[in-house]
Amino acid sequence: MLAAPVAGHAQQVPQQTRGATYSFDIPAQDLSGALRAFGQASGQQLAYDEASVRGKRAPALTGAYTAEAGLKRLLNGTGLSAQAT
C-alpha cells in the first residue's frame, strides 16, 4: 500500500512490489491529480491528506519506473517524502 503526504510524509511501496516496474504517462499537474493517476497506473492504493498536497505541483512522469522510484520522482521538490509503513 502507498500513502502519500500525511504530515509531510508518504508511505512507501511494500517490499513485495519493489522490483516490479510500471509504465507511466502522467503529465505535469497538481500533486493530488498526479498521485491519483500514479495509483491507477501502478495498481497501488494511495491515501493522503489533501491539505498537505494542496497547491503543490508534480512533474510529468513518463516511462517505466518501479512504484518506489515513480513516487519519489513525483514528490521531488514538494518538500514531502515517502515513508514505509
Residue pairs with C-beta under 8 A, 6 or more apart in sequence:
1 11
1 14
1 44
1 45
1 47
1 85
2 10
2 11
2 12
2 13
2 39
2 42
2 44
2 45
2 46
2 47
2 67
2 71
2 82
3 10
3 11
3 45
3 46
3 47
3 48
3 85
4 10
4 11
4 31
4 35
4 46
4 47
4 48
4 53
4 71
4 75
4 80
4 82
5 31
5 48
5 49
5 52
5 53
5 75
5 78
5 80
6 47
6 48
6 49
6 52
7 49
7 52
8 52
8 79
8 80
8 81
9 80
9 81
9 82
9 83
10 48
10 71
10 75
10 80
10 81
10 82
10 83
11 47
11 82
11 83
11 84
11 85
12 68
12 71
12 82
12 83
12 84
12 85
13 44
13 66
13 67
13 68
13 71
17 44
17 67
18 66
18 67
18 68
19 66
20 66
20 67
21 64
21 65
21 66
22 41
22 42
22 43
22 64
22 65
22 66
22 67
22 70
23 41
23 63
23 64
24 38
24 41
24 42
24 61
24 62
24 63
24 64
24 65
24 70
25 41
25 61
25 62
26 34
26 37
26 38
26 41
26 58
26 60
26 61
26 62
26 74
27 60
28 34
28 57
28 58
28 59
28 60
29 37
29 57
29 58
30 53
30 56
30 57
30 58
31 53
31 56
31 57
31 58
31 74
31 75
31 78
32 48
32 50
32 53
32 54
33 58
34 58
34 61
34 74
35 46
35 48
35 53
35 58
35 74
36 46
38 44
38 46
38 61
38 70
38 71
38 74
39 45
39 46
42 67
42 70
44 67
52 80
53 78
53 80
56 78
56 79
56 80
57 78
58 74
58 75
58 78
59 73
59 74
59 76
59 77
61 70
61 73
61 74
65 73
68 82
71 82
72 82
75 81
75 82
